[in-house]
Amino acid sequence: MAYNAVEMQDWQISEAAEKNMPMPDEWREKLGLEKDEVLPMGRLAKLDFLKIINRLKDKPDGKYIEVTAITPTPLGEGKSTTSCGLMEGMGKIGLNVGGCLRQPSGGPTMNIKGTAAGGGNSILIPMTEFSLGLTGDINDIMNAHNLAMVALTARMQHERNYNDEQLQRLTGMPRLNIDPTRVEMGWIMDLCAQALRNIVIGLGGRYDGFTMQSKFGIAVSSELMAILSVVRDLADLRKRLDEITVAFDKSGKAVTTGDLEVGGAMTAWMRNTINPTLMCTAEYQPCMVHAGPFANIAVGQSSIIADRIGLKMFDYHVTESGFGADIGFEKFWNVKCRFSGLKPHVSVLTSTIRALKMHGGGPKVVAGLPLDEAYTKENLELLENGVANMVHHIHTIRKAGINPVVCINCFHTDTKDEIAMVRKYAEEAGARCAVSTHWADGGDGAIEFAEAVKEACDEENEFKFLYPLEMKLRDRVDTIAREVYGADGVAWSPEAEAKAKMLESDPKYDEFATMMVKTHLSLTHDPALKGVPKGWTLPIRDVLIYSGAKFLCPCAGTISLMPGTSSNPAFRRVDVDVNTGKVSGLF
């Protein structure tokens, strides 16, 4: 049944739907899993990836569906809501469907954005658990990441305090000669804490650590989270956790987690994180939750592991890419699909009329403030000026050889003429287009959408990557800038170009993915530039090296790894009923 999404808050819809939510044993029977493949954790469960993939290895894969979006407003355009709505709609027409979404960070949940559980009748349940740590993956990643920093800082203290003979006798390790001015890694926590972006550690005496500048990032920015999203199994995780660059020595050589002999212990902390958590939509379509890496600086996808088992368990498997198609889809296309070897059948471009109006020159949209009436009343001129952004993203998806379906994620203020205009431009650009009211009506409102996606899945596509692996870093960046963003070219800072040349000269970096870093609020590097800007050049100021994840990250602009908490954060409205223990106030 669909709940009254206008009168009920999301957490209330979740609470009502949870009353009939299947328990782990029921899921095992419903999904045809063996008893030891479902690992109960209260009313949730993890799925034993290795056992499931080994048992089903010879079963043909289902259809692979990716969900992306146009360039969003700061409010987001509902990719998670659309993903849940699609699963519910496909369930309504009798299809065996499931999916996987990213795990949300506690920072945004307690800040402006709120949880990423979807919304209205297209929501993941149980919402409270989803929003507040789930089955502990982020906590395990924090412990593993911070253990690497403990190993590094302790090593630096001991190397300062002891001579070579004493150091060898006490530790059995050679001197690493770590350069305190070239420590790459910082600490992490899962909250938005701007006060910790730049800190000094090790104050006190000789035995209180090594005094130096340091930093905190939010947990989902950790390289370990990025690694979890791209590994294929536990052996791959163990290998990569030895290859993370934590610092450089005084001769310029990388100091890794393997050099610190901490990779094994980090893997012990993360051993359970390779198993996805099983949740479901408000209409009880199964949906895994696994990994939650940054989309700006990392891959912005749920895990390859979850996609691999989802394609075995379901006839249709839905996965979501972070932010707009210029970031999330591009990384899904050229990074995730390369790493996984999986071929998508269709990509859904989530579009909203309010975002297209913004791209057409509408008033500024600010998270936490009411929308201007330009977004809630019919304005065909603004809309027509803004549809070019949607058309640009359709063309990007088509360059991958993938069949695009535009989903108009409807708000109750959208008019028939506005919807007709978006449909006209989408179809003229070569995409199917479907209207969906999943937020208000759940699966019943997503039937047209589900049928369009099924139809697209049944067509053959000619999936191809944007560039060959043999292409060098600077040429890859130029290709992405021109073909995906619409830039006239790339301008490298002297420091960034020197670094790129060094990386291009070393064959070990040839296999590293090109992971672009830029704002999600514009096709350009400047978040203020909306629509489809022309006559601009993409500036690259640095290239970050994630040696465990095997990412090279060219940076267009400055991206903070630690967001700040706003003046009116969401945590002010979150509370617990002391008589029942139920959490209220989550979005």
Secondary structure, DSSP 8 states (H G I E B T S, - for coil): ----TTTS-HHHHHHHHHTT---HHHHHHHHT--GGGEEEETTEEEE-HHHHHHHTTTS---EEEEEEESS--TT---HHHHHHHHHHHHHHTT--EEEEE----HHHHTSSS---SEETTEEEESHHHHHTTTTSHHHHHHHHHHHHHHHHHHHHHHHHHS-HHHHHHHHS-----EEEEEE---EEESS--GGGSSEEE--SSTTS---EEE-EEEGGGSHHHHHHHH--SHHHHHHHTTS-EEEEETTS-EEETTTTT-HHHHHHHHGGGGS-EEEEETT--EEEE-----SSSS--B--HHHHHHHHHH-SEEEEEBSSSIIIIIHHIIIIIHHHH----SEEEEEE-HHHHHHHTT-----TTS---GGGTS--HHHHHHHHHHHHHHHHHHHHTT-EEEEEEE--TT--HHHHHHHHHHHHHTT-EEEEE-HHHHGGGGGHHHHHHHHHHHTS------SS-TTS-HHHHHHHHIIIII--S-EEE-HHHHHHHHHHHH-GGGTTSEE--B--SSSSSS-TT--S---S--EEE-EEEEETTTTEEEEESS---SS----SS-GGGG-EE-TTT--EE---
